[in-house]
Amino acid sequence: MRDKYAEENISTEQPQARQKARLSSTHGDKERPGRSKTPSSEGTQAINGSALLSFSLPKEARLRTRAEFLRVYEQGRRIEGRFMTVFILPSKAGRHRVGITATKKAIGKAHDRNRAKRLLRECFRISSAELAEVKEPFDWVLNARRSIIYQKLDKPLAEFRVLVARVAK
């Protein structure tokens, strides 16, 4: 019975071989320009984006060694906040410098720690006008707290500015 079904319903003939399944490059998509023919970008990218989007801090504005962090922790003043704990110590470098930490114990996953550090770095960078009003330059160590990972930039930034105002007094 199976053999009859196969003979009646399944064709044993092979389909004809296709000629060329792909288009040759001379007949390709003519509406899409090649790499060398891409149109120049217009609109918002016409503004010098690199000058506006300088998100990094220069090396002179960062605490880089473990010894610098430890010095601020041991000799500095501690200020608690909702999103961060700030340690400050008068700077020997003659300018404000920042060090940022987000520990596995406090925050957990690496992507959450990275986000917390980005938020704190941006708070420090955007608050340069407020930091300029502080009479004496400080070394700042910003420790992220778990609550920062659930926030956008505005709330941690507002808190950082309040802490800077406290230090300025």
SERO-4910 file (N, C-alpha, C, O; in steps of 0.05 Angstrom, whole numbers):
BEGIN
 pado doro    nc1    nc2    nc3   cac1   cac2   cac3    cc1    cc2    cc3    oc1    oc2    oc3
  Met    A     16    -24      0      0      0      0     17     25      0     11     45    -13
  Arg    A     39     24     15     57     47     16     69     52    -12     72     76    -20
  Asp    A     76     32    -25     89     35    -51     70     49    -71     79     66    -87
  Lys    A     44     42    -70     25     54    -88     23     84    -82     22    101   -100
  Tyr    A     23     91    -56     21    119    -48     45    135    -59     41    157    -69
  Ala    A     68    124    -56     92    138    -65     92    141    -95     99    162   -106
  Glu    A     83    120   -109     82    122   -139     62    143   -148     66    156   -168
  Glu    A     39    145   -134     18    163   -143     23    192   -135     17    210   -150
  Asn    A     35    197   -111     36    224   -101     63    237   -100     65    261    -97
  Ile    A     84    222   -103    111    234   -102    124    231   -129    126    209   -140
  Ser    A    133    254   -139    146    254   -165    175    245   -162    188    254   -144
  Thr    A    184    229   -180    212    220   -180    229    236   -199    253    231   -201
  Glu    A    217    255   -213    232    271   -232    247    293   -218    237    305   -199
  Gln    A    271    297   -226    288    318   -215    281    345   -227    275    347   -251
  Pro    A    281    367   -211    276    393   -222    298    402   -241    321    392   -238
  Gln    A    292    419   -259    312    428   -278    333    445   -263    326    460   -244
  Ala    A    358    443   -271    379    458   -258    376    488   -265    370    495   -288
  Arg    A    379    505   -245    377    533   -249    402    543   -265    423    531   -262
  Gln    A    398    563   -280    421    574   -294    439    588   -273    455    575   -260
  Lys    A    437    614   -269    452    627   -249    433    638   -228    415    654   -234
  Ala    A    435    629   -204    417    637   -183    422    665   -174    403    679   -166
  Arg    A    446    675   -175    452    702   -166    455    720   -190    462    712   -212
  Leu    A    450    746   -184    454    766   -205    484    772   -208    498    772   -188
  Ser    A    493    775   -231    521    783   -235    524    812   -227    505    827   -225
  Ser    A    549    820   -222    554    847   -212    546    868   -232    540    891   -223
  Thr    A    545    863   -257    537    883   -277    507    888   -276    497    909   -284
  His    A    491    868   -266    463    871   -265    453    874   -236    429    871   -231
  Gly    A    471    880   -218    464    882   -189    445    905   -183    435    918   -201
  Asp    A    441    910   -158    423    931   -149    435    958   -155    455    967   -143
  Lys    A    424    972   -175    435    997   -184    427   1021   -167    440   1041   -168
  Glu    A    406   1018   -152    397   1040   -135    415   1044   -111    416   1066    -99
  Arg    A    428   1023   -103    445   1025    -79    473   1032    -87    486   1016   -102
  Pro    A    483   1055    -79    510   1063    -87    531   1045    -74    527   1035    -52
  Gly    A    554   1042    -87    576   1027    -76    589   1043    -54    581   1066    -49
  Arg    A    610   1032    -42    623   1045    -20    635   1072    -28    634   1091    -13
  Ser    A    647   1073    -52    660   1098    -60    639   1119    -69    646   1142    -73
  Lys    A    614   1111    -73    594   1130    -84    574   1138    -62    553   1149    -69
  Thr    A    580   1133    -37    561   1140    -16    557   1170    -15    577   1185    -17
  Pro    A    533   1180    -11    529   1209     -9    540   1220     16    543   1206     37
  Ser    A    548   1245     15    559   1258     39    537   1261     60    514   1266     53
  Ser    A    544   1258     86    523   1260    106    515   1289    110    532   1307    109
  Glu    A    490   1292    115    479   1319    119    464   1320    146    460   1299    158
  Gly    A    456   1343    154    440   1346    178    456   1349    203    475   1365    204
  Thr    A    449   1334    224    462   1339    250    491   1332    251    506   1343    267
  Gln    A    500   1315    233    529   1308    233    546   1330    221    571   1328    223
  Ala    A    534   1350    209    550   1371    198    563   1387    220    584   1399    216
  Ile    A    552   1387    244    565   1401    267    589   1384    276    588   1360    273
  Asn    A    609   1397    285    633   1382    294    626   1365    318    627   1375    341
  Gly    A    619   1340    313    610   1322    334    632   1316    354    626   1312    378
  Ser    A    656   1314    345    678   1306    364    682   1327    385    689   1321    408
  Ala    A    678   1353    379    681   1374    399    658   1373    419    662   1379    442
  Leu    A    634   1367    409    611   1367    427    610   1342    444    600   1343    467
  Leu    A    620   1320    434    617   1294    448    643   1284    459    651   1262    455
  Ser    A    657   1301    474    682   1293    486    675   1281    513    677   1295    534
  Phe    A    668   1255    514    658   1243    538    681   1234    556    676   1227    580
  Ser    A    705   1232    546    726   1222    563    738   1245    579    737   1268    572
  Leu    A    749   1237    602    764   1256    618    793   1254    612    803   1232    607
  Pro    A    808   1276    611    837   1274    606    851   1259    629    840   1258    652
  Lys    A    874   1249    624    888   1233    644    894   1250    669    895   1239    691
  Glu    A    899   1276    665    905   1293    687    881   1296    706    885   1304    730
  Ala    A    857   1290    697    833   1294    713    824   1268    727    803   1267    738
  Arg    A    841   1247    725    833   1221    736    853   1211    757    877   1216    755
  Leu    A    842   1198    777    859   1183    796    865   1156    783    846   1143    774
  Arg    A    890   1149    781    895   1124    765    908   1102    781    904   1078    773
  Thr    A    922   1108    802    935   1086    816    920   1079    842    905   1095    853
  Arg    A    925   1055    851    912   1045    875    921   1062    899    905   1067    917
  Ala    A    946   1071    899    956   1087    921    941   1113    923    936   1123    945
  Glu    A    934   1125    900    919   1150    901    891   1146    913    882   1162    929
  Phe    A    878   1124    905    852   1117    916    854   1113    946    838   1123    962
  Leu    A    873   1097    955    877   1091    983    882   1116   1000    872   1119   1022
  Arg    A    898   1134    989    904   1159   1003    878   1175   1007    874   1186   1029
  Val    A    861   1176    987    835   1191    990    817   1177   1010    804   1190   1027
  Tyr    A    816   1150   1009    800   1135   1028    809   1139   1057    793   1143   1074
  Glu    A    835   1138   1061    846   1139   1089    846   1167   1100    840   1171   1124
  Gln    A    853   1187   1084    857   1214   1095    834   1233   1088    832   1254   1100
  Gly    A    816   1225   1070    796   1242   1061    771   1243   1078    768   1228   1098
  Arg    A    752   1260   1070    726   1263   1083    706   1247   1068    706   1246   1043
  Arg    A    687   1234   1082    667   1217   1070    640   1232   1071    632   1242   1091
  Ile    A    626   1232   1048    599   1243   1046    581   1222   1034    586   1212   1012
  Glu    A    559   1216   1048    540   1195   1039    518   1208   1022    509   1230   1029
  Gly    A    511   1195   1001    488   1203    985    471   1179    978    477   1157    986
  Arg    A    449   1184    965    430   1162    958    441   1145    936    438   1120    937
  Phe    A    455   1157    917    465   1142    894    495   1137    894    505   1121    879
  Met    A    508   1151    912    538   1149    913    548   1156    940    535   1171    956
  Thr    A    572   1146    946    587   1155    969    611   1169    958    626   1159    941
  Val    A    616   1193    969    638   1210    958    659   1213    980    654   1218   1003
  Phe    A    684   1209    971    707   1214    988    723   1236    976    728   1236    952
  Ile    A    730   1257    991    745   1279    980    769   1285    997    769   1281   1022
  Leu    A    790   1294    984    815   1301    997    827   1324    981    827   1323    956
  Pro    A    837   1345    994    850   1367    978    871   1356    960    888   1339    968
  Ser    A    871   1365    935    888   1354    915    916   1367    915    918   1392    919
  Lys    A    936   1351    910    963   1361    907    969   1368    878    989   1381    872
  Ala    A    951   1360    860    955   1364    831    947   1392    822    954   1399    800
  Gly    A    933   1407    839    925   1434    831    900   1435    814    893   1456    803
  Arg    A    886   1413    811    860   1412    797    843   1389    808    853   1372    821
  His    A    817   1391    802    799   1369    811    806   1344    795    809   1344    770
  Arg    A    808   1322    810    812   1296    797    791   1277    808    782   1280    831
  Val    A    784   1257    792    763   1238    800    772   1210    796    786   1203    778
  Gly    A    763   1193    815    766   1164    813    739   1152    818    725   1161    836
  Ile    A    731   1132    802    704   1121    804    706   1091    809    721   1077    795
  Thr    A    690   1081    828    689   1053    834    660   1043    835    642   1058    842
  Ala    A    657   1019    826    631   1005    828    638    976    834    646    961    816
  Thr    A    634    968    859    643    941    867    622    920    860    598    924    859
  Lys    A    633    896    857    616    872    852    598    867    876    575    859    873
  Lys    A    608    872    900    592    868    924    568    887    925    546    879    933
  Ala    A    572    912    917    551    931    919    531    930    896    507    934    899
  Ile    A    541    924    872    524    926    848    519    900    834    497    894    826
  Gly    A    539    883    832    535    857    820    546    854    792    570    856    787
  Lys    A    528    851    773    535    844    745    553    866    732    552    889    739
  Ala    A    571    857    715    590    875    702    577    897    686    586    920    687
  His    A    555    890    672    543    911    656    529    932    673    528    956    666
  Asp    A    520    924    697    509    944    716    531    961    728    528    985    731
  Arg    A    554    949    734    577    965    744    587    984    723    593   1007    730
  Asn    A    588    976    698    597    994    677    578   1017    674    587   1040    670
  Arg    A    552   1012    675    532   1033    672    535   1053    695    533   1077    691
  Ala    A    538   1043    719    541   1060    743    565   1078    740    564   1102    746
  Lys    A    588   1066    731    612   1082    727    608   1103    706    618   1126    709
  Arg    A    595   1096    684    589   1116    663    572   1139    674    578   1162    668
  Leu    A    552   1133    689    535   1154    701    551   1172    719    548   1197    718
  Leu    A    568   1161    736    583   1177    755    604   1194    740    608   1217    747
  Arg    A    617   1183    720    636   1197    704    623   1221    690    634   1243    689
  Glu    A    599   1216    680    584   1238    666    575   1259    686    576   1283    679
  Cys    A    567   1252    710    560   1271    730    584   1290    736    581   1314    737
  Phe    A    607   1278    739    631   1294    744    638   1312    720    644   1336    724
  Arg    A    636   1301    697    643   1317    673    624   1340    668    633   1362    662
  Ile    A    598   1335    671    578   1356    666    579   1377    688    572   1400    683
  Ser    A    588   1371    712    588   1389    734    613   1406    736    620   1416    757
  Ser    A    627   1409    714    652   1424    714    648   1453    723    665   1465    736
  Ala    A    625   1465    716    620   1493    724    617   1495    755    627   1513    767
  Glu    A    603   1476    766    599   1476    795    626   1470    809    632   1482    830
  Leu    A    642   1452    798    668   1446    809    687   1470    808    704   1473    825
  Ala    A    684   1487    788    701   1510    785    695   1530    807    713   1546    814
  Glu    A    671   1530    819    664   1548    841    676   1540    867    677   1556    886
  Val    A    685   1515    870    698   1505    894    726   1518    896    741   1517    877
  Lys    A    732   1531    918    756   1546    921    781   1529    919    800   1537    905
  Glu    A    781   1506    932    805   1489    933    800   1465    915    778   1453    917
  Pro    A    819   1456    899    816   1432    883    817   1407    901    833   1406    919
  Phe    A    801   1387    894    800   1363    909    804   1338    892    800   1339    868
  Asp    A    813   1317    905    813   1290    893    787   1278    901    781   1277    925
  Trp    A    771   1269    883    744   1258    888    745   1228    882    755   1219    861
  Val    A    735   1212    900    730   1184    894    700   1179    897    688   1184    919
  Leu    A    687   1171    876    658   1167    875    653   1137    875    661   1123    857
  Asn    A    640   1127    896    633   1099    899    603   1096    892    586   1109    904
  Ala    A    597   1080    872    569   1076    863    554   1059    883    566   1040    895
  Arg    A    529   1065    887    511   1049    904    491   1035    886    487   1045    863
  Arg    A    480   1014    895    462    998    879    439   1014    867    430   1009    844
  Ser    A    428   1034    881    405   1049    872    411   1065    847    392   1073    833
  Ile    A    436   1069    840    442   1086    816    435   1071    790    429   1084    770
  Ile    A    436   1045    790    432   1031    765    403   1032    755    397   1025    732
  Tyr    A    384   1040    772    356   1042    764    349   1070    756    325   1076    751
  Gln    A    368   1088    754    363   1116    749    374   1125    722    392   1113    711
  Lys    A    362   1147    712    373   1161    689    394   1180    700    399   1181    724
  Leu    A    406   1196    683    427   1214    692    418   1237    709    433   1246    726
  Asp    A    393   1246    706    385   1271    720    386   1269    750    395   1288    763
  Lys    A    377   1247    762    376   1245    792    405   1243    804    411   1257    823
  Pro    A    422   1225    793    450   1225    804    464   1252    800    480   1260    816
  Leu    A    459   1265    777    471   1290    771    462   1311    791    479   1327    802
  Ala    A    437   1312    797    426   1331    817    439   1326    844    446   1345    859
  Glu    A    441   1300    852    453   1294    878    482   1302    878    492   1313    898
  Phe    A    497   1297    857    525   1304    856    529   1334    859    547   1344    872
  Arg    A    511   1350    845    513   1379    847    508   1389    875    520   1408    885
  Val    A    489   1375    889    484   1383    917    508   1376    935    515   1392    952
  Leu    A    521   1354    930    545   1347    945    568   1366    939    583   1374    958
  Val    A    570   1375    914    591   1394    908    585   1421    922    604   1434    932
  Ala    A    560   1428    923    553   1453    937    560   1451    967    569   1470    979
  Arg    A    556   1428    979    563   1423   1007    593   1426   1011    602   1438   1030
  Val    A    608   1416    992    638   1418    994    647   1446    990    666   1455   1003
  Ala    A    633   1461    973    641   1489    967    638   1507    992    651   1527    994
  Lys    A    619   1500   1010    615   1516   1034    637   1514   1052    637   1526   1074
***
